[in-house]
């Protein structure tokens, strides 16, 4: 395993490289604190330094700027982000709970490898939990949250029209966080919070093989629109269509004997 330095500037990192050096991205996705970490009524910009560190590191891992199998240094990440080591440590501990990193005492932090069999087991779990989240969000969302779901549906459809994977990924992160808040079920939120990052990273690594950005964005847009209409049955059906596509995508993009 290689140690990954985290300088303030970088060139574009290849999808599977383990030695290229990312920098902190300036535009971070919304705070993932909607699950077990606690959440504000409507997800927006991360409000604490630990949440900011989490959002920025999580995006770098998902976008493979911190590649699977690389070792990162808490001190280097802190310097690159311009955020103190205590918030960075808290963010890394949260990422460890989400299985995106493994903390190695006295050695650093290992970015977790991608395991296809584990990914398929994750999808089995995700289908059941996320169906509950979608139905609950459709039933319990506030008016303000429904307006945000409608906005995200538009954002997904715009990403589908342009096949913009980064725009889709950031809308997906915001949608996931909002869904967990709107569902108002802390147990489902805790379970889903552990799965979203792994799912997004797997898609980002392999989406070019299937060229399915537009399809994924459209399916997410259909789901967000159903929730915005408070149509729980349509939301559950849209979720099933999304997971069906994701399972097929997983199986055709990676060779497996699962």
BAFI-3210 file (N, C-alpha, C; in Angstrom, 3 decimals, decimal comma, padded with zeros to 6 digits):
// residues 258
n [1|2|3|4|5|6|7|8|9|10|11|12|13|14|15|16|17|18|19|20|21|22|23|24|25|26|27|28|29|30|31|32|33|34|35|36|37|38|39|40|41|42|43|44|45|46|47|48|49|50|51|52|53|54|55|56|57|58|59|60|61|62|63|64|65|66|67|68|69|70|71|72|73|74|75|76|77|78|79|80|81|82|83|84|85|86|87|88|89|90|91|92|93|94|95|96|97|98|99|100|101|102|103|104|105|106|107|108|109|110|111|112|113|114|115|116|117|118|119|120|121|122|123|124|125|126|127|128|129|130|131|132|133|134|135|136|137|138|139|140|141|142|143|144|145|146|147|148|149|150|151|152|153|154|155|156|157|158|159|160|161|162|163|164|165|166|167|168|169|170|171|172|173|174|175|176|177|178|179|180|181|182|183|184|185|186|187|188|189|190|191|192|193|194|195|196|197|198|199|200|201|202|203|204|205|206|207|208|209|210|211|212|213|214|215|216|217|218|219|220|221|222|223|224|225|226|227|228|229|230|231|232|233|234|235|236|237|238|239|240|241|242|243|244|245|246|247|248|249|250|251|252|253|254|255|256|257|258]
n.u [000,850|000,455|001,668|-000,188|000,398|-000,913|-001,029|-001,494|-002,070|-002,889|-002,674|-005,021|-006,400|-006,005|-008,474|-007,809|-005,361|-002,777|-000,928|-001,026|-001,525|-004,040|-005,729|-007,400|-010,800|-012,591|-015,315|-017,520|-019,717|-023,040|-023,506|-023,064|-024,383|-026,909|-027,616|-026,583|-025,077|-026,520|-028,705|-029,516|-032,666|-032,964|-030,774|-027,723|-025,004|-022,111|-021,908|-020,084|-016,544|-015,641|-017,673|-017,313|-014,737|-015,260|-017,089|-015,448|-013,269|-014,652|-015,731|-013,371|-012,487|-014,629|-014,527|-012,185|-009,820|-008,421|-007,213|-008,454|-006,840|-004,709|-002,595|-003,210|-002,201|-003,083|-002,052|-001,179|-003,568|-004,940|-003,336|-003,656|-006,396|-006,641|-007,732|-007,980|-006,309|-007,894|-010,713|-010,333|-009,528|-011,883|-013,538|-012,304|-012,671|-015,426|-015,641|-014,389|-016,302|-018,126|-016,928|-015,215|-012,600|-009,793|-008,523|-005,236|-003,451|-000,656|000,308|-001,120|-003,861|-005,832|-007,253|-010,138|-010,316|-012,112|-014,635|-016,241|-018,119|-018,868|-020,035|-022,343|-023,730|-024,191|-026,014|-028,236|-029,050|-029,422|-031,610|-033,878|-033,803|-033,692|-036,050|-037,909|-037,064|-037,656|-040,486|-041,207|-040,157|-041,741|-044,144|-043,679|-042,240|-041,627|-043,192|-041,167|-039,080|-040,193|-040,248|-037,523|-036,946|-038,260|-036,688|-034,278|-035,039|-035,279|-032,599|-031,353|-032,471|-031,422|-028,724|-028,876|-029,541|-027,202|-025,337|-023,608|-021,392|-020,263|-021,979|-024,271|-023,383|-023,079|-025,670|-026,847|-025,663|-026,740|-029,449|-029,542|-028,890|-031,015|-033,197|-032,825|-033,215|-035,876|-037,294|-037,413|-036,644|-034,555|-033,239|-033,306|-031,949|-029,422|-028,545|-028,547|-026,742|-024,317|-023,931|-024,082|-021,725|-019,949|-021,452|-021,610|-018,900|-018,223|-019,836|-018,703|-016,161|-016,675|-018,522|-017,941|-017,492|-020,017|-021,292|-023,487|-024,413|-026,487|-028,757|-028,744|-029,015|-031,524|-033,193|-032,838|-033,941|-036,623|-037,308|-036,909|-038,848|-041,207|-041,248|-041,455|-044,056|-045,437|-046,072|-046,028|-046,168|-045,355|-042,805|-041,580|-041,678|-040,088|-037,686|-037,156|-036,770|-034,453|-032,589|-032,652|-031,456|-028,952|-027,926|-027,725|-025,885|-023,666|-023,044|-022,430|-020,248|-018,104|-016,162|-017,308|-017,819|-019,913]
n.v [-001,192|002,250|005,442|008,355|011,580|014,772|017,501|021,079|021,681|020,108|017,877|016,454|013,534|010,120|007,482|004,972|005,275|005,143|006,765|009,413|012,874|014,458|017,632|019,668|020,014|022,874|023,243|021,808|018,992|018,864|018,735|015,593|014,961|014,097|011,639|009,368|011,237|013,428|016,138|019,175|020,933|021,288|020,158|021,797|023,978|022,667|023,100|023,003|022,775|020,127|018,924|020,237|019,333|016,600|016,578|017,496|015,700|013,296|013,735|013,828|011,189|009,739|010,716|009,604|010,967|010,529|007,602|004,145|002,010|003,673|005,401|007,908|010,887|012,254|014,733|015,836|016,007|017,810|020,112|020,538|021,075|023,265|023,145|022,452|019,745|018,336|018,572|017,304|014,766|013,903|013,834|011,807|009,640|009,381|008,722|006,282|004,799|004,643|002,951|003,861|004,520|003,075|003,203|003,068|002,438|004,363|004,289|005,593|006,443|004,329|004,318|002,631|-000,441|-001,390|-003,742|-006,106|-008,147|-007,378|-004,962|-005,757|-007,039|-004,838|-003,476|-005,167|-004,685|-001,957|-001,614|-002,428|-000,743|001,817|001,952|002,153|004,626|006,324|006,103|007,057|009,652|010,791|010,846|012,330|014,682|018,198|021,240|022,957|021,137|019,551|021,393|021,614|018,978|019,030|020,929|019,514|017,393|018,744|019,479|016,971|016,165|018,090|017,425|014,931|015,640|016,867|014,961|015,217|014,194|015,083|017,109|015,525|013,791|015,545|016,515|014,102|013,562|015,691|015,032|012,514|013,239|015,004|013,266|011,545|013,264|014,103|011,719|011,184|009,095|007,817|005,402|004,167|006,218|006,070|003,580|004,009|006,095|004,831|003,653|005,254|006,674|004,605|003,534|005,703|006,104|003,671|003,853|006,149|005,226|003,328|004,298|005,258|003,042|001,979|004,213|005,622|007,932|009,728|008,076|007,248|009,756|010,527|008,530|009,077|011,626|011,040|009,724|011,748|013,556|012,107|011,919|014,633|015,072|013,844|011,169|008,176|005,490|005,733|006,697|004,492|002,666|004,004|003,953|001,186|000,782|002,265|000,859|-001,631|-000,965|-000,168|-002,530|-004,114|-002,577|-002,827|-005,556|-005,850|-004,227|-005,128|-008,010|-010,929|-013,657|-013,795]
n.w [000,000|-000,712|000,414|000,429|-000,437|000,432|-001,067|-001,625|-004,236|-007,331|-010,183|-012,515|-011,134|-012,018|-012,451|-011,192|-010,074|-007,540|-006,495|-007,152|-006,322|-004,608|-004,176|-001,753|-002,495|-003,517|-003,633|-001,732|-001,117|000,314|003,883|005,369|007,690|008,197|009,113|011,496|012,780|013,509|012,535|010,790|010,240|007,437|005,088|004,325|003,814|005,426|008,940|011,035|011,805|011,824|010,333|007,903|007,239|007,021|004,802|002,716|002,654|002,260|-000,294|-001,815|-001,503|-002,636|-005,271|-006,033|-005,752|-003,535|-003,730|-003,639|-001,320|-000,778|001,591|003,891|005,599|008,679|009,492|007,051|005,627|007,243|006,904|004,142|003,898|005,477|007,976|011,436|013,250|015,094|014,246|011,741|012,570|013,819|011,582|010,062|011,753|011,581|008,846|008,954|010,336|008,325|006,609|004,645|005,156|006,914|010,059|011,033|013,750|014,698|012,124|010,128|007,933|006,097|002,924|002,077|000,208|-002,818|-002,904|-004,730|-004,066|-001,542|-002,230|-003,613|-001,573|-000,004|-001,643|-001,472|001,158|001,042|-000,699|000,817|003,101|001,974|000,543|002,615|003,635|001,450|001,213|003,752|003,728|001,731|003,062|005,408|004,952|005,277|004,042|003,147|002,788|000,788|-001,314|-001,712|-002,521|-004,995|-006,312|-006,391|-008,021|-010,447|-010,709|-010,960|-013,416|-015,085|-014,876|-016,073|-018,694|-019,551|-019,035|-016,855|-014,624|-012,168|-011,337|-011,045|-008,959|-006,780|-006,497|-005,835|-003,348|-001,828|-002,064|-000,783|001,879|002,486|002,241|004,407|006,539|006,075|006,279|008,967|010,728|012,816|012,969|010,442|009,159|010,369|009,393|006,586|006,362|006,555|004,132|001,823|000,926|000,098|-002,005|-003,810|-004,416|-005,699|-007,983|-009,182|-009,838|-011,835|-013,698|-016,243|-017,815|-018,309|-019,161|-017,966|-016,746|-017,459|-017,290|-014,582|-013,324|-014,276|-013,146|-010,420|-010,423|-010,985|-008,617|-006,671|-007,541|-007,112|-004,313|-003,728|-004,593|-002,624|-002,953|-001,891|-002,836|-005,506|-005,049|-003,786|-005,913|-007,791|-006,425|-006,398|-009,159|-009,492|-007,841|-009,105|-011,554|-010,588|-009,479|-011,801|-013,201|-011,490|-011,750|-014,477|-014,894|-013,440|-013,173|-011,585|-009,320|-007,710]
ca.u [000,000|001,270|001,279|-000,659|000,617|-002,071|-000,599|-002,559|-002,354|-002,777|-003,179|-006,160|-006,038|-006,656|-009,453|-007,302|-004,002|-002,634|000,181|-001,213|-001,790|-005,160|-005,798|-008,751|-011,706|-013,150|-016,768|-017,839|-021,136|-023,706|-023,109|-023,648|-024,749|-028,326|-027,827|-026,298|-024,323|-027,413|-028,965|-030,321|-033,935|-032,819|-029,334|-027,132|-023,563|-021,678|-021,887|-018,957|-015,289|-015,601|-018,570|-016,651|-013,650|-015,884|-017,643|-014,383|-012,519|-015,548|-015,814|-012,111|-012,457|-015,634|-014,057|-010,935|-008,646|-007,730|-007,581|-008,523|-005,563|-003,679|-002,494|-003,182|-001,734|-003,961|-001,391|-001,173|-004,948|-005,219|-002,649|-004,231|-007,730|-006,618|-008,610|-007,187|-006,231|-008,990|-011,862|-009,975|-009,559|-013,290|-014,055|-011,753|-013,349|-016,749|-015,434|-014,083|-017,579|-018,801|-016,128|-014,450|-011,197|-009,437|-007,514|-004,157|-002,711|000,774|000,700|-001,846|-005,252|-005,894|-008,494|-010,561|-010,400|-013,453|-014,879|-017,477|-019,101|-019,378|-020,889|-023,630|-024,426|-024,643|-027,212|-029,343|-029,489|-029,833|-032,950|-034,901|-033,789|-033,972|-037,480|-038,550|-036,720|-038,383|-041,907|-041,339|-039,919|-042,927|-045,231|-043,354|-041,486|-042,272|-043,359|-039,846|-038,333|-040,769|-039,761|-036,138|-036,988|-038,611|-035,490|-033,296|-035,522|-034,854|-031,145|-031,042|-032,834|-030,426|-027,508|-029,133|-029,503|-025,814|-024,481|-022,588|-021,281|-019,986|-023,249|-025,119|-022,890|-023,356|-027,115|-027,119|-025,283|-027,743|-030,697|-029,417|-028,952|-032,361|-034,094|-032,672|-033,866|-037,323|-037,888|-037,594|-036,464|-033,130|-032,651|-033,055|-030,916|-028,139|-028,150|-028,258|-025,543|-023,145|-023,873|-024,103|-020,402|-019,445|-022,196|-021,221|-017,524|-018,242|-020,379|-017,770|-015,050|-017,033|-019,619|-017,535|-017,617|-021,406|-021,750|-024,881|-024,682|-027,808|-029,787|-028,761|-029,556|-032,969|-033,846|-032,855|-034,895|-037,959|-037,509|-037,062|-040,130|-042,276|-041,269|-041,970|-045,513|-045,944|-046,607|-045,180|-046,129|-044,511|-041,430|-041,072|-041,476|-038,928|-036,516|-036,898|-036,194|-033,087|-031,741|-032,543|-030,437|-027,654|-027,463|-027,303|-024,660|-022,583|-022,689|-021,859|-019,018|-017,025|-016,229|-017,502|-018,424|-020,891]
ca.v [000,000|003,444|006,610|009,409|012,931|015,618|018,887|022,042|021,750|018,799|017,682|015,554|012,194|009,051|006,770|003,871|005,532|005,101|007,587|010,806|013,665|015,383|018,771|019,855|020,642|024,077|023,149|020,551|018,671|019,221|017,990|014,269|014,729|013,818|010,321|009,129|012,338|014,531|016,896|020,374|020,657|021,204|020,102|022,873|024,040|022,149|024,198|022,896|022,439|018,680|018,618|020,716|018,396|015,362|016,759|017,657|014,444|012,299|013,962|013,421|009,726|009,296|011,073|008,859|011,804|009,699|006,319|002,963|001,400|004,652|005,779|009,355|011,370|013,228|016,042|016,355|016,378|019,029|021,230|020,764|021,653|024,470|022,869|021,872|018,290|017,730|018,334|016,311|013,459|013,542|013,485|010,507|008,621|009,178|008,000|004,891|004,151|004,457|001,961|004,476|004,482|002,224|003,884|002,156|003,104|004,631|004,100|006,477|006,120|003,615|004,434|001,242|-001,014|-001,659|-005,180|-006,263|-008,953|-006,511|-003,963|-006,364|-007,221|-003,500|-003,154|-005,921|-003,959|-000,607|-001,649|-002,508|000,436|003,039|001,968|002,719|006,053|007,039|006,190|007,900|011,036|011,254|011,045|013,202|015,886|019,492|021,971|023,439|019,983|019,173|022,333|021,243|017,762|019,435|021,564|018,469|016,675|019,559|019,394|015,654|016,121|018,906|016,607|013,884|016,232|017,198|013,829|015,838|013,287|015,790|017,738|014,456|013,307|016,520|016,480|012,845|013,729|016,555|014,265|011,514|013,902|015,522|012,131|011,036|014,230|014,128|010,446|011,273|007,776|007,832|004,076|004,060|007,193|005,542|002,519|004,556|006,919|003,976|003,040|006,168|006,979|003,439|003,417|006,787|005,873|002,580|004,376|007,075|004,474|002,475|004,785|005,489|001,786|001,816|005,502|005,668|009,121|010,276|007,164|007,344|011,061|010,514|007,694|009,844|012,709|010,468|009,449|013,028|014,146|011,356|012,350|016,012|014,993|013,088|009,918|007,145|004,302|006,051|006,812|003,133|002,079|004,667|003,439|-000,162|000,926|002,752|-000,209|-002,623|-000,487|-000,146|-003,911|-004,525|-001,816|-003,420|-006,874|-005,817|-003,447|-005,797|-009,468|-011,474|-014,986|-013,659]
ca.w [000,000|-000,877|001,179|-000,453|000,052|000,124|-001,201|-001,878|-005,668|-007,957|-011,520|-012,442|-010,688|-012,771|-011,638|-010,405|-009,614|-006,092|-006,036|-007,514|-005,116|-004,731|-003,265|-001,208|-003,442|-002,912|-003,550|-001,054|-001,104|001,557|005,074|005,473|009,078|008,346|009,667|012,901|013,369|013,839|011,327|010,834|009,582|005,994|004,853|003,561|003,977|006,728|009,903|011,953|011,135|011,618|009,219|006,686|006,943|006,546|003,467|001,727|002,544|001,665|-001,736|-002,432|-001,544|-003,603|-006,606|-006,253|-005,576|-002,547|-004,339|-002,785|-000,997|-000,435|003,004|004,045|006,895|009,326|009,475|005,683|005,295|008,000|006,250|002,817|004,033|006,295|009,118|012,509|013,288|015,854|013,361|010,731|013,232|013,983|010,253|009,683|012,567|010,974|007,595|009,317|010,635|007,043|005,872|003,565|005,559|008,038|010,857|011,414|014,832|014,512|010,727|009,233|007,606|004,824|002,160|001,898|-001,130|-003,313|-002,925|-005,491|-003,332|-000,478|-002,858|-003,913|-000,291|000,382|-002,410|-000,881|002,349|000,663|-001,289|001,852|003,968|001,221|000,230|003,809|003,690|000,398|001,596|004,941|003,326|001,005|004,026|006,538|004,583|005,440|002,783|002,715|002,296|-000,503|-002,327|-001,996|-003,335|-006,360|-006,878|-006,680|-009,203|-011,592|-010,805|-011,532|-014,830|-015,791|-014,947|-017,070|-020,029|-019,909|-018,629|-015,991|-013,484|-010,920|-010,959|-010,541|-007,675|-005,728|-006,276|-005,150|-001,946|-001,207|-002,002|000,274|003,179|002,676|002,433|005,766|007,431|005,839|006,699|010,418|011,317|013,120|012,788|009,007|008,820|010,788|008,471|005,262|006,419|006,427|002,799|000,693|000,400|-000,626|-003,262|-004,723|-004,881|-006,663|-009,239|-009,808|-010,406|-012,964|-014,526|-017,632|-018,534|-018,731|-019,678|-017,523|-015,941|-017,780|-016,783|-013,128|-012,944|-014,552|-012,144|-009,174|-010,593|-010,835|-007,196|-005,969|-007,926|-006,444|-002,914|-003,709|-004,781|-001,482|-003,486|-001,322|-003,689|-006,656|-004,560|-003,592|-007,236|-008,385|-005,718|-006,913|-010,497|-009,311|-007,324|-010,175|-012,491|-009,917|-009,391|-013,134|-013,459|-010,709|-012,275|-015,828|-014,951|-012,730|-013,220|-010,241|-009,214|-006,614]
c.u [000,882|000,752|000,944|-000,424|-000,550|-001,620|-001,764|-002,906|-002,154|-003,088|-004,287|-005,717|-006,737|-007,507|-008,839|-005,896|-003,932|-001,577|000,027|-001,745|-002,937|-004,957|-007,212|-009,612|-012,406|-014,659|-017,135|-019,318|-021,743|-023,314|-023,818|-024,185|-026,211|-028,608|-027,491|-025,604|-025,216|-027,588|-029,725|-031,621|-033,822|-031,331|-028,873|-025,630|-023,173|-021,427|-020,720|-017,700|-015,188|-016,490|-017,974|-015,530|-014,209|-016,352|-016,550|-013,577|-013,383|-015,639|-014,518|-011,987|-013,408|-015,166|-012,690|-009,707|-007,789|-008,062|-007,676|-007,127|-004,465|-003,727|-002,362|-002,761|-002,704|-003,360|-001,415|-002,575|-005,321|-004,606|-003,288|-005,594|-007,720|-007,547|-007,781|-007,266|-007,374|-010,243|-011,563|-010,023|-011,000|-013,897|-013,566|-012,386|-014,741|-016,639|-015,072|-015,368|-018,368|-018,024|-015,394|-012,961|-011,041|-008,312|-006,510|-003,333|-001,220|001,227|000,012|-003,270|-005,274|-007,253|-008,909|-010,582|-011,867|-013,592|-016,227|-018,522|-019,717|-020,337|-022,270|-024,424|-024,960|-025,940|-028,429|-029,936|-030,077|-031,254|-034,030|-034,969|-034,192|-035,422|-038,274|-038,295|-037,536|-039,857|-042,106|-041,132|-041,126|-044,066|-044,942|-042,640|-042,305|-042,452|-042,010|-039,005|-038,881|-040,340|-038,324|-036,069|-037,318|-037,424|-034,445|-033,735|-035,116|-033,347|-030,714|-031,341|-031,895|-029,113|-027,668|-029,004|-028,081|-024,835|-023,309|-022,466|-021,021|-021,258|-024,210|-024,675|-023,218|-024,850|-027,500|-026,796|-026,318|-029,079|-030,654|-029,588|-030,371|-033,349|-034,030|-033,302|-035,382|-038,004|-038,182|-037,632|-034,975|-032,461|-032,360|-031,952|-029,536|-027,635|-027,758|-026,992|-024,262|-022,940|-023,694|-022,724|-019,818|-020,136|-021,764|-019,810|-017,485|-018,754|-019,363|-016,618|-015,438|-018,017|-019,227|-017,645|-019,032|-021,979|-023,203|-025,218|-026,096|-028,920|-029,893|-029,375|-031,066|-033,721|-033,907|-033,860|-036,329|-038,280|-037,742|-038,415|-041,297|-042,382|-041,861|-043,484|-046,204|-046,602|-045,699|-045,061|-045,232|-043,048|-040,806|-040,793|-040,254|-037,635|-036,165|-036,269|-034,741|-032,161|-031,596|-031,446|-029,053|-027,085|-026,965|-025,992|-023,469|-022,111|-022,035|-020,541|-017,842|-017,206|-016,323|-018,090|-019,447|-022,120]
c.v [001,238|004,583|007,729|010,752|013,798|017,062|019,796|022,161|020,375|018,911|016,662|014,143|011,156|008,199|005,723|004,113|005,551|006,057|009,050|011,579|014,625|016,626|018,861|020,532|021,811|024,002|021,807|020,281|019,012|018,280|016,654|013,981|014,392|012,477|010,282|010,295|013,494|015,423|018,160|020,086|020,526|021,227|021,256|022,834|023,510|023,281|024,146|022,546|020,939|018,280|019,076|019,766|017,095|015,506|016,809|016,377|013,376|012,489|013,558|011,901|009,219|009,567|010,469|009,750|011,255|008,262|005,182|002,371|002,373|004,969|007,289|009,704|012,406|014,630|016,653|016,776|017,681|020,244|021,559|021,446|022,999|024,364|022,139|020,358|017,649|017,546|017,295|014,911|012,980|013,111|012,108|009,381|008,335|008,405|006,543|004,139|003,858|003,529|002,551|004,543|003,495|002,923|002,857|002,834|003,168|004,513|005,054|006,003|005,522|003,853|003,020|000,843|-001,181|-003,164|-005,420|-007,062|-008,135|-005,467|-004,529|-006,648|-005,887|-003,148|-003,923|-005,167|-002,609|-000,590|-001,595|-001,241|001,680|003,097|002,559|004,217|006,840|007,196|007,133|009,364|011,599|011,584|012,160|014,503|017,147|020,151|022,456|022,297|019,513|020,112|021,996|019,950|018,105|020,096|020,517|017,615|017,424|019,472|018,050|015,621|016,990|018,143|015,497|014,438|016,510|016,067|014,317|015,019|013,997|016,491|016,695|013,997|014,262|016,616|015,211|012,941|014,580|015,821|013,227|012,137|014,396|014,389|011,614|011,972|014,114|012,844|010,428|009,893|007,611|006,485|003,818|005,011|006,687|004,465|003,084|005,397|006,126|003,470|004,012|006,421|005,837|003,300|004,474|006,583|004,768|003,079|005,275|006,322|003,812|003,092|004,987|004,213|001,608|003,090|005,752|006,874|009,635|009,399|007,278|008,659|011,106|009,697|008,394|010,996|012,232|010,214|010,742|013,666|013,430|011,754|013,753|016,044|014,300|011,774|008,776|005,908|004,545|006,174|005,434|002,467|002,691|004,193|002,042|-000,101|001,371|001,634|-001,327|-002,227|-000,546|-001,558|-004,409|-003,848|-002,457|-004,731|-006,812|-005,049|-004,121|-007,300|-010,007|-012,861|-015,003|-014,511]
c.w [000,000|-000,023|000,208|000,192|-000,386|000,045|-001,532|-003,348|-006,257|-009,432|-011,423|-012,099|-011,551|-011,858|-010,734|-009,874|-008,111|-005,592|-006,410|-006,331|-005,324|-003,888|-002,735|-002,243|-002,761|-002,768|-002,966|-001,156|000,234|002,677|005,143|006,847|009,269|008,980|011,131|013,574|013,802|012,630|011,626|010,091|008,075|005,678|003,988|003,724|005,356|007,713|010,873|011,183|010,875|010,440|007,898|006,272|006,390|005,104|002,412|001,558|001,873|000,161|-002,431|-002,515|-002,612|-005,027|-006,929|-006,272|-004,441|-002,940|-003,330|-002,564|-000,640|001,060|003,079|005,464|007,436|009,259|008,075|005,253|005,985|007,320|004,906|002,898|004,750|007,482|010,163|012,574|014,072|015,000|012,282|011,328|013,403|012,647|009,824|010,491|012,018|009,663|007,843|009,646|009,360|006,109|004,666|003,892|006,706|008,789|011,369|012,501|014,544|013,058|009,767|009,027|006,208|004,170|001,759|000,432|-001,517|-003,509|-003,582|-004,731|-002,192|-001,041|-003,161|-002,636|000,215|-000,350|-001,911|000,302|001,977|000,089|-000,200|002,695|003,196|000,759|001,395|003,898|002,671|000,755|002,773|004,596|002,591|001,963|005,026|006,175|004,833|004,072|002,253|002,154|000,957|-001,618|-002,708|-002,805|-004,792|-007,052|-007,255|-007,868|-010,464|-011,800|-011,391|-013,026|-015,668|-015,934|-015,972|-018,481|-020,492|-019,615|-017,781|-014,712|-012,168|-010,432|-010,402|-009,159|-006,546|-005,452|-005,512|-003,670|-001,213|-001,054|-000,889|001,654|003,480|002,943|003,859|006,791|007,305|006,295|008,194|011,084|011,572|012,904|011,310|008,584|009,197|009,853|007,111|005,253|006,255|005,000|001,650|000,089|-000,403|-001,979|-004,263|-005,257|-005,935|-008,010|-009,938|-010,468|-011,723|-013,952|-015,975|-018,464|-019,085|-019,333|-019,274|-016,676|-016,188|-017,210|-015,263|-012,669|-013,167|-013,506|-010,789|-009,256|-010,443|-009,365|-006,423|-006,286|-007,241|-004,973|-002,806|-003,861|-003,603|-001,911|-003,040|-002,197|-004,903|-006,243|-004,368|-004,933|-007,933|-007,735|-006,219|-008,306|-010,418|-008,840|-008,353|-011,161|-011,858|-009,785|-010,747|-013,515|-012,755|-011,326|-013,640|-015,894|-014,270|-012,831|-011,808|-010,327|-008,100|-006,902]
res [x|x|x|x|x|x|x|x|x|x|x|x|x|x|x|x|x|x|x|x|x|x|x|x|x|x|x|x|x|x|x|x|x|x|x|x|x|x|x|x|x|x|x|x|x|x|x|x|x|x|x|x|x|x|x|x|x|x|x|x|x|x|x|x|x|x|x|x|x|x|x|x|x|x|x|x|x|x|x|x|x|x|x|x|x|x|x|x|x|x|x|x|x|x|x|x|x|x|x|x|x|x|x|x|x|x|x|x|x|x|x|x|x|x|x|x|x|x|x|x|x|x|x|x|x|x|x|x|x|x|x|x|x|x|x|x|x|x|x|x|x|x|x|x|x|x|x|x|x|x|x|x|x|x|x|x|x|x|x|x|x|x|x|x|x|x|x|x|x|x|x|x|x|x|x|x|x|x|x|x|x|x|x|x|x|x|x|x|x|x|x|x|x|x|x|x|x|x|x|x|x|x|x|x|x|x|x|x|x|x|x|x|x|x|x|x|x|x|x|x|x|x|x|x|x|x|x|x|x|x|x|x|x|x|x|x|x|x|x|x|x|x|x|x|x|x|x|x|x|x|x|x|x|x|x|x|x|x]
***
